[in-house]
Amino acid sequence: MKIARRAEEPRWSGLVYAMNRSDKLLEQTLALDGEAVAREMETIHGRTESLLCYDNEHALAGTLLMAFYGAKKYYERPIVEFSSGKGVADIAYLPKQHENLPALVVELRWDQSGPGAIWQIWNKEYAAWVRGYRGDILLVGISYNQTLKKHTCVIEAWRKE
């Protein structure tokens, strides 16, 4: 899916830049490009969080919500820390009714692996809450390694039968 970029206006250049980055991040997510999403999250994380609260999962969640701000055009309000299956999933996005986009179930991991986040989504059945949802679902696992100061991302498409 190609998302239209916003026009640059000098007095709004910072906001326009952030919104265009957000649109780019959504495109990369929908394209299942985990490496590009990890790079983009790294950049956005570095620009949005202060050094005092950079290194925790809450900062990562805040970064994700800011990074996907542009998704509000296509998705309902994000659902944060919701009970589902056998635990609590971090963040989910459901597309607006008229949009033909997949739902997003996002699991964030701190000092653990992106594949581990995907495993947790499956193991804890976080996508169970969307059983009645008829469209595709993307499982997004984003991790930040505090020692290496690196983000990783794994994205899997779950097509319901």
C-alpha positions as CSV (number, residue, x, y, z in Angstrom):
1,M,0.0,0.0,0.0
2,K,1.4,3.4,-0.9
3,I,0.5,6.2,1.4
4,A,0.3,9.8,0.1
5,R,3.0,12.0,1.6
6,R,2.1,15.3,3.2
7,A,3.2,18.6,1.6
8,E,6.0,20.5,3.4
9,E,5.2,23.9,4.9
10,P,8.1,25.8,6.6
11,R,6.2,26.5,9.8
12,W,5.0,22.9,10.1
13,S,8.1,21.2,8.8
14,G,8.8,19.3,12.0
15,L,5.3,17.9,12.2
16,V,5.2,17.1,8.5
17,Y,8.5,15.3,8.8
18,A,7.2,13.2,11.7
19,M,3.9,12.4,9.9
20,N,5.8,11.4,6.7
21,R,8.0,9.1,8.8
22,S,4.9,7.6,10.4
23,D,3.4,6.9,7.0
24,K,6.6,5.3,5.9
25,L,6.7,3.1,9.0
26,L,3.1,1.9,8.4
27,E,4.0,1.2,4.7
28,Q,7.1,-0.8,5.9
29,T,5.0,-2.7,8.4
30,L,2.3,-3.6,5.8
31,A,5.1,-4.8,3.5
32,L,6.3,-7.1,6.3
33,D,9.7,-5.4,6.2
34,G,10.9,-6.0,9.7
35,E,14.4,-4.7,9.1
36,A,13.2,-1.4,7.8
37,V,10.7,-1.1,10.7
38,A,13.5,-1.8,13.2
39,R,15.7,1.0,11.6
40,E,12.8,3.4,11.6
41,M,11.9,2.6,15.2
42,E,15.5,3.2,16.2
43,T,15.5,6.6,14.6
44,I,12.1,7.6,16.0
45,H,13.0,6.2,19.5
46,G,16.2,8.3,19.5
47,R,14.2,11.5,18.6
48,T,11.3,11.1,20.9
49,E,12.6,9.7,24.2
50,S,14.8,11.5,26.7
51,L,17.9,9.8,28.0
52,L,16.3,9.6,31.4
53,C,13.5,7.3,30.3
54,Y,14.9,5.7,27.2
55,D,15.7,2.3,28.5
56,N,12.4,0.6,29.4
57,E,9.5,-1.1,27.8
58,H,7.1,1.9,28.6
59,A,9.4,4.2,26.6
60,L,9.3,1.7,23.7
61,A,5.5,1.6,23.9
62,G,5.3,5.4,23.9
63,T,7.7,5.5,20.9
64,L,5.5,3.0,19.0
65,L,2.4,5.0,19.7
66,M,4.0,8.2,18.5
67,A,5.6,6.4,15.5
68,F,2.3,5.1,14.3
69,Y,0.4,8.3,14.9
70,G,-0.3,8.6,11.2
71,A,-2.1,5.3,11.3
72,K,-5.1,7.1,12.8
73,K,-6.2,7.9,9.3
74,Y,-6.7,4.2,8.6
75,Y,-7.0,2.5,12.0
76,E,-9.2,3.0,15.0
77,R,-7.7,4.2,18.2
78,P,-4.9,1.8,19.4
79,I,-5.8,-0.7,22.1
80,V,-3.1,-0.7,24.7
81,E,-2.4,-3.4,27.3
82,F,-5.5,-5.5,26.6
83,S,-6.4,-8.8,28.1
84,S,-6.5,-11.5,25.5
85,G,-6.0,-15.2,25.3
86,K,-3.7,-16.2,28.2
87,G,-2.2,-12.8,29.0
88,V,-2.0,-9.1,28.2
89,A,-1.0,-8.0,24.7
90,D,0.9,-4.7,24.4
91,I,-0.8,-2.8,21.5
92,A,-3.3,-3.6,18.8
93,Y,-4.7,-1.7,15.8
94,L,-8.0,-2.5,14.1
95,P,-8.6,-0.9,10.7
96,K,-11.5,1.4,10.2
97,Q,-14.5,-0.3,8.7
98,H,-14.0,1.1,5.2
99,E,-10.3,0.3,5.1
100,N,-9.0,-3.0,3.5
101,L,-6.0,-3.3,5.8
102,P,-4.9,-6.1,8.2
103,A,-5.3,-5.7,12.0
104,L,-2.0,-5.3,13.8
105,V,-1.1,-7.1,17.1
106,V,2.1,-5.7,18.5
107,E,4.2,-7.3,21.2
108,L,7.1,-5.3,22.6
109,R,10.2,-6.9,24.2
110,W,12.9,-5.4,26.3
111,D,16.3,-7.0,26.1
112,Q,14.8,-10.0,24.3
113,S,14.4,-11.1,20.7
114,G,11.9,-10.0,18.1
115,P,11.2,-13.7,17.3
116,G,10.5,-14.2,21.0
117,A,7.8,-11.6,20.8
118,I,6.1,-13.4,17.9
119,W,6.4,-16.6,19.8
120,Q,4.7,-14.9,22.8
121,I,1.8,-13.7,20.6
122,W,1.2,-17.3,19.4
123,N,1.9,-18.9,22.8
124,K,-0.3,-16.5,24.8
125,E,-3.0,-16.5,22.0
126,Y,-3.0,-12.7,21.9
127,A,-4.8,-12.7,18.5
128,A,-7.7,-14.7,20.0
129,W,-9.7,-11.5,20.7
130,V,-10.1,-10.9,17.0
131,R,-11.7,-14.3,16.2
132,G,-14.7,-12.5,14.7
133,Y,-12.5,-10.2,12.6
134,R,-12.7,-11.3,9.0
135,G,-9.5,-9.8,7.6
136,D,-5.9,-10.6,7.8
137,I,-3.8,-10.0,10.9
138,L,-0.2,-9.0,11.1
139,L,1.8,-10.1,14.2
140,V,4.5,-7.6,14.9
141,G,7.3,-8.3,17.4
142,I,9.5,-5.3,18.2
143,S,12.5,-5.6,20.6
144,Y,15.1,-3.3,21.9
145,N,18.5,-4.6,23.1
146,Q,19.7,-2.3,25.8
147,T,23.3,-3.5,25.6
148,L,23.6,-3.2,21.8
149,K,21.3,-0.2,21.6
150,K,19.6,-1.9,18.7
151,H,16.0,-2.5,17.7
152,T,14.8,-5.7,15.9
153,C,11.4,-6.4,14.4
154,V,9.8,-9.5,13.1
155,I,6.5,-9.4,11.2
156,E,4.3,-12.4,10.3
157,A,1.0,-12.5,8.5
158,W,-1.6,-14.6,10.1
159,R,-4.3,-15.4,7.6
160,K,-7.4,-16.9,9.3
161,E,-8.9,-20.0,7.9
